[in-house]
Amino acid sequence: MPVLGVDIGGTKLAAALICEDGTIIRKEYWELGGRKGTEVGSFVTDMIRMFNSGESQTGAVESIGISVPGISYPQTGRVWVPNIEGWTDYPLMDEVRMAVGKIPVTIDNDRACYILGEAWKGKAVGCRDAIFIGVGTGIGAGILVNGSVLRGSSGIAGAIGWLALEPHFLEKYIACGCFEYNASGEGIARVAREMLKENISYSGILRETGPERISARTVFEAFEKHDWLAEKVLLHCVEFWGMAAANLVSLFNPRMIIFGGGIFGPAGKLLAKIKEEAEKWAQPVSMKEVGFEVSGLGGDAGIYGAGYLALKRLADEIQ
């Protein structure tokens, strides 16, 4: 009884056939390659049709779970995904249902899927109070409280990219928020370009790379070579990751903070520094009780979470 877990990111698409016990039968990754609007929708449905074609010799897909990097509106089946152009009010559920017929489909935000994946098959197994901080193209948090995902009045809880972590508001924070501007994957590149402008005498690796070619990857590569500006950029990010984690610890008193997404990854080795920064700011008793971890599922947390949604939907329908 395989289900299909689909993880849509700002720049990529991943999917896997998953068994009831969490075993992945088949997994595929694709780059979105600059697609936008209906192009991405068609790409998603084409991929789902491919997995449901029976080529894998595992039988037809029984249920589909989809993770989206933004907001999912279950009443309408529409999604808001700021990192995909043309997905500000996109009818994703309608498109997928047209492609799969009567197969049950569940769509949820990536924040919920990340923490559900970790609680099912990752570092948060058996933990009823845990938070997943996902750092990739953007930043979001999946928050598990007493075993349930915290959603808020309209399903937007966990949009921590908008955490106010500086005392003065700047217009550049309007589009994505203060935290995301400074410490997401895109934010790392932005901060590096800003620091290049500020440090005119610097002539290291990032200067040679050139501002137009700087990315989070090139910053981490320069950091590994002990480039001082790259170190300054990432220490700046450590401060923001640590402050954000401290705020979440003080608000929710979790047993575990899990860092994941494409940046963790390479930023995993900075975890001790992030925790050290959080200790400066967090409620001290709560801070002593919380563990800091890097995702046990790597880039697959969203796939596992989407698969969990698909399996839960089947179980609910049987009842």
N, C-alpha and C positions, 0 to 999 in steps of 0.2 A: 504494500500500500504506500507507494512513494508520494510525497508531496513536493511542491516546487517552492523554494525560497528565492525571492528576487530582491536584490539590493541595488537601488538606483542611487548613484552618487552625483555630485556636481559635474564630474568629468568622466565617469566610468559606469559600467553596468556589470553586475555579477549575478550569477544564478547557480543554483544547485538542486539536484534531486536528492531528497533526504528521506531516510527510513524513519519509522516510528521511534526507534531507539537512538536516533541522532546520527546514524552512520550516513556519510555522504557517498552517494553512488557515483555521481558525476557532477563536475563543477566547471564553469566556464567564466572567463572575464573578457570584456570588450571595452575599448575606449569609445567615448561618445563622439570624439573627433570633430568637435565644433558643431554638432547637430543642435537644432533648436526646435521648440514648439512641436508641431505634429511630426516632424522628423524623428524626434526622440520617442514619441508615442508609438510610431510605426516600428521603430527599432525594438522597443520593448515587446510589442505584440508578435513581431516576427520571431524573436527569441523564444517566447513562450510557445508558439506553434511548433518550433523546432524541438523543444523538450517534450512536447506532448504528441510527437509524431509516432512514438513507439520504436524509434531507432535504437533506444538504449536497452531494449529487450527486458524492461522492468515492468511493463504494463503502463496503462494510461495514468496520467497525473490525477490524483484524487482531490487535491485541494491546492490552492495557490495563495501564498502570502507575499505581500510586496511592501518593502521599506522605501520611503521617500524622504529626501533631505529637506524637510520643511514642515508644512502643516497638512494633515489629512482631515477632511470633513466627512465623517461616516454617513451623515444624513443625505448628502448629495453625491458622494463618491468623487468629488472634485478635490484637487490638491493645489497648494501654493508652494512653489519651489523657486526661491529667488535666484539660485545659481544656474537654473536652466531657463534661458530666454524663452518667453512665451508661455511659461507655466505659472502665471500669477493666479489663474482660476481655471485650471485645466481638467477636462472631464476624463480622467484616467480610468475610473471604474467602467464607464460606458464603453471605452475603447477596448479594454481587456475583455469585458463580457461578450462583446461582439466577436472576439477572436476565440473564446473558449466555450461558449454556450452555457451549459448548466453547471460547469465545474465551479464550486464555491471559491470566491475570491475575497480576500481581506487585505485592506490597505491600512498602514499605520505609519507614523513618523519614525525616522531613523533613531531618534533618541529612545523611544520606547523599545524598538527592536534591539538596539544594542544591549540594554540592560536585561531584556528578556532572554536574549541569547546567552549572556554571561550567567544568568540565574539558572538556565537550563543545562548548559554544557561548558561553562567557563569558570572564571575565578569566583563567582558569586553563588555557586551551587550551595544550597542550604542556608543562604543568608537572606533574611527578610528585610533588611535595611541597608541598601547599597546604592551607590551613585556611579554611573558611567559618564565620564567626561570625554566626549568624542571631539577630537581635534583633527580636522582635515581641511578641505576647502573652506568650510565654516566651522563653527563651534556650537555644540549643543550638549545637554545633559539628560540622560535617562535616570529618573529618580524612583527608586523602589522604597516604599514606605509600608511597613507591616505586610510585606508580601505582595503589594499591589502597586502598579505604576501610577505615579502622581500625574494627573492630566490637566487640572485647572478647569475653569468654567467653560472654556471653549477649546480645550485640547492643546493649548500652546505652552503649558508649563514645561520648563526645562530649556527655554530659549535663552541660555545664559550668555550667548554672544553679546547680548545687550546689557550685561552687568556693568554698572558704573564703577570703574576702578581707578578713576582719576578725579580730582576735585573740580576741574573746570571742563565744562562741555565744549566740544569743538564740532564744527559743522561736518567735518570729515567722518564723524561717527554716525551720522544719520542713516546711512544705507545699511550698515551691518552691525553697529554697536561698538562700544569702546573696547570690550574684551576681544571680540573677533577681529577688529581692525588691527590690534596690536599683536595677537598671538595665535591666529589661525595659520594654516599653510600659506594662504594668500597674504596674511598679515606679516609673516616672517619676511617675505620678499619685500613688502611695502616698507617695513621698518629698516631693512637693509639699504634700500634705495634712499630713504630719508637720511640715514646715517652717513651714506656716501657723500651726500651733498654737504652735510655738516662738517665732515672731516676731510677738508680739502687736501691736506698734506699726506693723507693715507694713500699708499701705492701698492697695496697687497693684492691677494687673489681676487677679491670681489671687484676691485677697480679694474683688474685685467679682464674679468668676466664681462663687465659692462652692465649698466643698469637695466637695459632692455632684456638681457638674458638671465638676470638674477631670478632664482626660484628658491623655494625652501630647500630643495635638494642641493643646489649649489652652495647655499649657506652652510648646510650640515657638512658637505664635503670640505669646505674651507675650514670649518671648525675642527674637523679631524686632523687637519694639517696645522693646527694651532695658529690660525690667522686671527689676529687680535680683534679686528672689527667683527668678524663672524662670532667670536666669543662674546663680544659686547652685545650683539643682536640677540643671541640665545639667552644670555643672562637677563636681558630685558624681558624676554618671553617667560623665563623661569619665574620672575617676579609676578607676572600676571597670572600664570598657571597656579602659583602658590597662593596668591591672594584670593583667586576664585575658589580654589579648593577650601581655603580657610572659611570663606563665607558659607559655603555649602555645609561644611562640618558644623559650624555654629548654628545654622538654621535647622538642620535635619538630624544631627546626631547619628550619622550612619556608622555601621560597623566597617564599611569598606568604601574606599574611593578607587575606582578603576579608570585608568587613562587608556584610551584607545583611539582608533582612527589612523589615517595614513601617516600622521606625524609621529605616532608612537607605535612601532617603528623606531626610527633613528633617535627620537627624543627619550626613549626608554632609559638610556644611561644617565639621564638628568633627573631621574625620579627622586633620588636622595636629596638633591638640592631643592627640588620642588617641595618636598615634605619639610625640609628645614625652613624654607620661606613661609610655608603655611603655619608652622609652629609659632612664628612671630605674631600672627594675626588671629588665630582661631581661639574659640572658647577652650580653655586649657584642659578641663576634665574630658570634654568630648574629644579633643585632639589626642589625648592619651589612649583613648579606646578605639580609634579608627586605624585601619590598615591601609596603606597606599600600595597599589598593585598596577602593573601593566597588563592589559588585556591578555587573557589566556587563549583567545581565539584569533588574535591578530586581525587581519582584514576581513575575517569571516564572521565577525560578531553580528553584523546586519543580516547576513544570510541565515545564520542560525535563528535569530530572532524572528525573521520572516517565516522560516520553516515552522517554528513553534506556533506562530499565529495560525498557520495553515492546519496544523495538527489539532490545535484547540478548536478551530472552527468545525472540524470533522467530529470531534468528541461532543461538542455542544449539539450538533445536529442529530447525533445518535440518541442523545438523551431526550 
